[in-house]
Structures are given as C-alpha cells and as structure tokens.
Amino acid sequence: MQLQQLAYFVAVAEVRHFTQAAELLRVAQPSLSKQIRALETELNAPLFSRARGNITLTPAGEALLPLAKRILADVDTARLEVQELTGLRRGRVRLGATPSLCAGLLADVLRRFHDDYPGIQLLVEEGGSRDLVKELTRGSLDLALVILPLHGDPPLDTTPILREYLVVASPVGSDDADSRATQMPRRSYLRIEDLRNRPLVMFRPGYDLREATISACRAAGFEPRFAVEGGEMDAVLRFVEAGLGIAVVPSMVLAGRPGLRGTPLVLPDEEARRGHHGPGLLRTIALAHRKDVDLTHAARAFQDLLLTFLVEAGAAARLPAGVETLLRD
C-alpha cells in the first residue's frame, strides 16, 4: 500500500468521479484508475461501486476512508515538522562545556542563539573535558567544548577556538600563621615548583585540570599534596575561599570573586623553549563533534553562531581576561 494510492482513493471518494479526481490531482485519468485497481487488489476488496456511471463507496471503501485520511494527515504533519526543523523553527542542541566556559563565556552565546532561534531547545551539560568527550562519543551530545589534546584518540572532529590561561587561585586574607600555607608569594607569577608542599584543592577525576596539575607537579619532581579532592568547579573555588588550600584554575572563573587572587603560572624554562606562547601555563579549547554523524541543522547553526561570536568578541577585545581566540576572520 502506497501513500500515492491512498491519496488517489481519497480524492475519488470525495468527488465521486474518476476524471474530476484526476484533474484535481493533475494526473492522467488512466494512471489514477490503475492505482485504484492496484489498491483494491492488494486489499482484496472493491472500494468503489461503479454501477451505471455513479461512483459510490463499498463497505470496504467506507471503512478505509477515515483511516486513509488520518494516515495522509499524519504524513502532512510529519512533513511540516521536518520542514520546520530544517527551517530552524524547531529542534534541539545538546551542548557540553567545561565549568569555566559555562561561568565565563557561554551565557552570552546561548542568549544570542536563543534570540535568533527561540524555537530551538538548548540542553547544556556541564562537566570535565574527559567526561564530555565520553558523552560526545556515546552520542549523548551534539557538540562539546573540550580541552586539547584529546586522550585515547576518540573519533571526533575538533576545531581549536580558544586559548585559556591557568592561574593559582589563593584566598585573599591575612598573613597569620593559620593562613600561611594557603598564602602564595606576592609575585607577578608562580612556577610549578611553588606548589610543592602546598595544600591543593583538587577536582574530581574526569576534569582535565586535575590531570594537568598532577602531571605538571610530577614533571617538576614532586607529588602534589591534596587538602581536599573530588569537587566540581564552584565547590573548589569555595573551598579555596574558605582557606582549605589553593587550586590551579582557568583565570576567567575568578571574575566576580573578590575573595580570591589569581597568580599566573609559568612553565619551566625548558618547556617554554619548546614553543609555548605567552608567559603562562595555558590550555587549548576546541569545539568537537563526532566524525561519523552529520550535525543537525540546529547544531550547525549553533556552531556557526559560536564561531562568529568568538571572532567578533576577539576583535573587539570583549573576551574574558586570560582568554584569547584562535579564530580569525
């Protein structure tokens, strides 16, 4: 049974005339009659009574007519929904992002996208980069803002978009003995070695920052000492404010936190000579999606808007402190 056959059947049933139905459908009358006969053969029942030139529905035709109308209406509804989706009036975007980006940059991008496409549902998952890569690979996300390099060679396409500088977050407070362990030297920068024997507030596993901090300490010849571990970004910052320890964080997350001071981290001289740019420890943020799945129209529209936003914000110097765009016009 074909949709075309049902459409021909409904047209004949409504006008009760084969020739007029063919004219309405703009098809040849013999072709219409042939499709009706094929439908009757498939159903093994006559649908029309053709006595003396009058066309009437048989009991089988009477039973089929409301069903055929409902099927054709559902098809029209489905077609309309797909057309609305491709026209970006409906749909969804599932986006993953690290906490620093959710707190410091993404809100403006989401607001602009919502203003342009109010019918598109935005679903944002906040998490560590390694967790987001897993979710993206599983198909739970359409796009994700992740940290390069990726680990394990997942099947993802990545576009580097931002460079984000890391700082040591420490509490702003007195220099008495109780707070001495978390008070960092008042210099314009710190080295990884300055973290030796300092209590660190550490992110839970799954955060790229956790692995980056531990690796940097081990490369400098010591094991980091954890005062507290297992927190998300907001909890880590609150623990530092409370004086539990210090933490290595992206500089942009300190905006609006007067109780914290951020001191840039510099690379050891040997690493700096290998081509790292700028004076501090940094990381590269990329926009990623699966290689084996085409982006939906809505996700592609979000990708285009995000990249345009970053180019414009970079040119106008409107990016958060400690963030540089890697995109150019």
C-alpha positions as CSV (number, residue, x, y, z in Angstrom):
1,M,0.0,0.0,0.0
2,Q,1.5,3.3,-1.1
3,L,0.7,6.9,0.1
4,Q,0.0,7.9,-3.5
5,Q,-2.6,5.2,-3.8
6,L,-4.3,6.4,-0.6
7,A,-4.3,10.0,-1.9
8,Y,-5.9,8.9,-5.2
9,F,-8.5,6.9,-3.3
10,V,-9.4,9.8,-1.0
11,A,-9.7,12.2,-4.0
12,V,-12.1,9.9,-5.8
13,A,-14.1,9.3,-2.7
14,E,-14.6,13.0,-2.1
15,V,-15.6,14.0,-5.6
16,R,-17.2,10.6,-6.6
17,H,-15.7,11.0,-10.1
18,F,-12.5,9.5,-11.5
19,T,-12.0,12.1,-14.2
20,Q,-12.5,15.1,-11.9
21,A,-10.3,13.5,-9.2
22,A,-7.5,13.1,-11.8
23,E,-7.8,16.7,-12.8
24,L,-7.6,17.9,-9.2
25,L,-4.5,15.8,-8.7
26,R,-3.1,16.8,-12.1
27,V,-2.5,13.2,-13.2
28,A,-3.8,11.2,-16.1
29,Q,-7.1,9.5,-15.5
30,P,-5.9,6.1,-16.7
31,S,-2.9,6.3,-14.3
32,L,-5.3,7.1,-11.4
33,S,-7.6,4.2,-12.3
34,K,-4.7,1.9,-12.5
35,Q,-3.5,2.8,-9.0
36,I,-7.0,2.4,-7.5
37,R,-7.2,-1.1,-9.1
38,A,-3.8,-2.0,-7.6
39,L,-5.0,-0.8,-4.2
40,E,-8.2,-2.9,-4.5
41,T,-6.1,-5.9,-5.5
42,E,-3.8,-5.5,-2.5
43,L,-6.7,-5.2,-0.1
44,N,-8.6,-8.0,-1.9
45,A,-11.8,-6.0,-1.9
46,P,-13.5,-3.5,-4.2
47,L,-13.5,0.1,-2.9
48,F,-16.0,1.7,-5.3
49,S,-19.2,0.6,-6.9
50,R,-19.3,1.8,-10.5
51,A,-22.9,1.0,-11.4
52,R,-24.5,3.0,-14.3
53,G,-21.8,5.7,-14.1
54,N,-22.4,6.5,-10.5
55,I,-19.4,6.2,-8.1
56,T,-20.2,5.1,-4.6
57,L,-18.1,3.6,-1.8
58,T,-18.4,0.0,-1.0
59,P,-18.4,-1.1,2.7
60,A,-14.7,-1.7,2.3
61,G,-14.3,1.8,0.9
62,E,-16.4,3.3,3.8
63,A,-14.1,1.5,6.3
64,L,-10.9,2.6,4.6
65,L,-11.8,6.3,4.0
66,P,-11.3,7.6,7.6
67,L,-8.2,5.6,8.0
68,A,-6.7,6.8,4.7
69,K,-7.5,10.5,5.7
70,R,-5.8,10.0,9.1
71,I,-2.7,8.5,7.5
72,L,-2.4,11.3,5.0
73,A,-2.9,13.9,7.7
74,D,-0.1,12.3,9.8
75,V,2.2,12.3,6.8
76,D,1.5,16.0,6.3
77,T,2.2,16.7,10.0
78,A,5.4,14.8,9.8
79,R,6.4,16.7,6.7
80,L,5.6,20.0,8.3
81,E,7.7,19.2,11.4
82,V,10.7,18.2,9.3
83,Q,10.3,21.4,7.3
84,E,10.2,23.4,10.5
85,L,13.2,21.7,11.8
86,T,15.2,22.4,8.6
87,G,14.0,25.9,8.8
88,L,15.3,26.1,12.4
89,R,11.9,26.7,13.9
90,R,12.0,23.5,16.0
91,G,14.7,21.2,17.2
92,R,17.4,21.0,19.9
93,V,21.0,21.4,20.5
94,R,22.8,19.3,23.1
95,L,26.0,21.1,24.2
96,G,28.7,20.1,26.6
97,A,31.0,22.6,28.1
98,T,33.6,22.9,30.9
99,P,32.6,24.9,34.0
100,S,34.9,27.7,33.2
101,L,33.2,28.3,29.9
102,C,29.7,28.0,31.4
103,A,30.6,30.6,34.0
104,G,32.6,33.0,31.9
105,L,31.6,33.0,28.2
106,L,28.8,30.6,27.2
107,A,25.9,32.6,28.6
108,D,26.2,35.4,26.1
109,V,26.4,32.9,23.2
110,L,23.4,31.0,24.4
111,R,21.4,34.2,24.8
112,R,22.2,35.3,21.2
113,F,21.3,31.9,19.8
114,H,18.0,31.8,21.8
115,D,17.2,35.3,20.4
116,D,17.8,34.2,16.9
117,Y,16.2,30.7,17.2
118,P,13.6,30.8,20.0
119,G,12.1,27.5,18.9
120,I,15.3,25.5,19.3
121,Q,15.7,23.8,22.7
122,L,19.1,24.2,24.3
123,L,20.4,21.4,26.6
124,V,23.7,22.2,28.3
125,E,25.7,19.6,30.2
126,E,28.5,21.0,32.4
127,G,31.4,18.7,33.2
128,G,35.1,18.0,32.9
129,S,36.6,17.7,29.5
130,R,37.2,13.9,29.7
131,D,33.7,13.3,30.7
132,L,32.4,15.4,27.9
133,V,34.5,13.5,25.4
134,K,32.9,10.3,26.6
135,E,29.4,11.7,26.3
136,L,30.0,13.1,22.9
137,T,31.4,9.7,21.6
138,R,28.4,7.9,23.0
139,G,26.0,10.2,21.1
140,S,24.6,11.9,24.2
141,L,25.8,15.4,22.9
142,D,25.8,17.1,19.6
143,L,28.7,19.5,20.3
144,A,31.2,19.9,23.1
145,L,33.8,22.4,24.2
146,V,36.7,20.3,25.2
147,I,40.4,20.6,26.1
148,L,43.1,19.6,23.7
149,P,44.9,17.2,23.3
150,L,42.3,14.6,23.5
151,H,43.2,11.3,25.2
152,G,42.7,7.9,23.6
153,D,42.2,9.1,20.0
154,P,38.3,9.3,20.1
155,P,36.5,9.6,16.7
156,L,35.9,13.3,16.9
157,D,36.5,16.3,14.7
158,T,37.9,19.2,16.6
159,T,38.3,22.9,15.8
160,P,40.7,24.8,18.2
161,I,38.9,28.0,19.1
162,L,40.3,29.5,22.4
163,R,43.5,29.7,24.4
164,E,42.9,29.8,28.2
165,Y,45.5,30.8,30.7
166,L,45.7,29.0,34.1
167,V,46.4,30.7,37.4
168,V,46.9,29.6,41.0
169,A,43.8,30.7,43.0
170,S,44.6,31.5,46.6
171,P,42.5,33.3,49.3
172,V,42.8,37.0,49.9
173,G,43.4,37.2,53.7
174,S,45.7,37.8,56.5
175,D,49.3,36.5,56.6
176,D,48.9,35.0,60.1
177,A,50.2,31.5,60.9
178,D,46.9,29.8,60.3
179,S,46.6,31.0,56.8
180,R,50.3,30.9,55.8
181,A,50.0,27.6,54.0
182,T,47.5,29.0,51.5
183,Q,49.1,32.4,51.1
184,M,51.2,32.4,48.0
185,P,54.3,34.6,47.4
186,R,53.2,38.1,46.3
187,R,54.9,37.9,42.9
188,S,53.7,38.6,39.4
189,Y,53.9,34.9,38.5
190,L,54.5,31.5,40.1
191,R,56.3,28.4,39.0
192,I,55.0,24.8,39.4
193,E,57.8,24.3,42.0
194,D,56.0,26.9,44.2
195,L,53.2,24.4,44.7
196,R,55.5,21.9,46.4
197,N,54.2,21.1,49.9
198,R,51.3,23.4,49.5
199,P,47.7,22.1,50.2
200,L,45.8,21.8,47.0
201,V,42.1,21.7,46.5
202,M,41.7,19.2,43.7
203,F,38.9,18.5,41.2
204,R,37.3,15.1,40.9
205,P,38.5,12.6,38.3
206,G,37.2,13.4,34.8
207,Y,38.5,17.0,34.9
208,D,41.3,17.7,32.6
209,L,42.6,20.3,35.1
210,R,43.1,17.5,37.6
211,E,45.3,15.5,35.3
212,A,47.1,18.6,34.0
213,T,48.0,19.8,37.5
214,I,49.2,16.4,38.7
215,S,51.3,15.9,35.6
216,A,52.9,19.3,35.9
217,C,53.8,18.6,39.5
218,R,55.3,15.2,38.8
219,A,57.2,16.7,35.8
220,A,58.7,19.2,38.3
221,G,59.8,16.3,40.6
222,F,57.2,16.1,43.3
223,E,53.8,14.6,44.2
224,P,51.1,17.2,44.9
225,R,49.6,17.3,48.4
226,F,45.7,17.3,48.4
227,A,43.9,19.1,51.2
228,V,40.5,18.3,49.7
229,E,39.7,16.5,46.4
230,G,36.6,15.5,44.5
231,G,34.9,18.8,43.9
232,E,33.3,20.5,40.9
233,M,34.5,24.0,39.9
234,D,32.2,26.0,42.1
235,A,33.0,23.8,45.2
236,V,36.7,24.0,44.5
237,L,36.6,27.8,44.4
238,R,34.5,28.0,47.6
239,F,37.0,25.7,49.4
240,V,39.8,27.9,48.4
241,E,37.9,31.0,49.6
242,A,37.5,29.2,52.9
243,G,41.2,28.7,53.2
244,L,41.4,25.0,52.8
245,G,44.0,25.2,50.1
246,I,45.0,26.6,46.7
247,A,43.9,25.4,43.3
248,V,45.0,25.7,39.6
249,V,42.1,27.1,37.7
250,P,41.3,29.0,34.5
251,S,41.7,32.7,35.1
252,M,38.2,33.6,33.8
253,V,36.5,31.7,36.7
254,L,37.8,34.3,39.2
255,A,35.7,37.1,37.8
256,G,33.3,38.3,40.5
257,R,35.1,36.6,43.3
258,P,36.9,39.3,45.4
259,G,37.9,36.8,48.0
260,L,40.3,35.1,45.6
261,R,43.5,36.2,44.0
262,G,44.8,34.6,40.7
263,T,48.6,34.4,40.1
264,P,49.7,33.3,36.6
265,L,51.6,30.0,36.4
266,V,54.7,29.9,34.2
267,L,56.2,26.9,32.5
268,P,59.7,25.7,33.3
269,D,62.3,27.3,31.1
270,E,62.9,24.0,29.2
271,E,59.2,23.7,28.3
272,A,59.0,27.4,27.4
273,R,61.8,26.9,24.9
274,R,59.7,24.2,23.1
275,G,57.4,26.7,21.6
276,H,54.7,27.5,24.2
277,H,53.3,31.0,23.6
278,G,52.9,33.7,26.3
279,P,54.3,33.8,29.8
280,G,51.9,31.4,31.5
281,L,50.6,27.9,31.6
282,L,47.7,27.6,29.2
283,R,45.4,25.1,27.6
284,T,43.6,25.0,24.3
285,I,39.8,24.7,24.0
286,A,38.3,23.1,20.9
287,L,34.8,22.7,19.6
288,A,34.2,19.0,18.9
289,H,31.6,16.7,17.3
290,R,31.5,13.1,16.1
291,K,33.2,12.3,12.8
292,D,30.6,9.7,11.8
293,V,27.5,11.7,12.4
294,D,26.4,14.8,10.5
295,L,25.5,17.8,12.6
296,T,21.8,18.6,12.7
297,H,20.7,21.9,11.2
298,A,20.2,23.3,14.6
299,A,23.6,22.2,15.9
300,R,25.3,23.5,12.7
301,A,23.6,26.9,13.3
302,F,24.9,27.0,16.8
303,Q,28.4,26.1,15.7
304,D,28.3,28.9,13.1
305,L,27.0,31.4,15.6
306,L,29.6,30.4,18.3
307,L,32.5,30.8,15.9
308,T,31.2,34.2,14.6
309,F,30.7,35.4,18.2
310,L,34.3,34.5,19.2
311,V,35.7,36.2,16.1
312,E,33.7,39.4,16.9
313,A,34.5,39.3,20.6
314,G,38.2,38.8,20.0
315,A,38.3,41.7,17.5
316,A,36.5,44.0,19.9
317,A,38.6,42.8,23.0
318,R,35.4,41.6,24.7
319,L,36.7,38.2,25.7
320,P,37.1,37.5,29.5
321,A,40.5,38.2,31.0
322,G,43.0,35.4,30.3
323,V,41.2,34.1,27.2
324,E,42.4,34.6,23.6
325,T,40.6,33.5,20.4
326,L,42.4,31.3,17.9
327,L,39.9,32.2,15.2
328,R,40.4,34.9,12.6
329,D,38.1,36.5,10.0
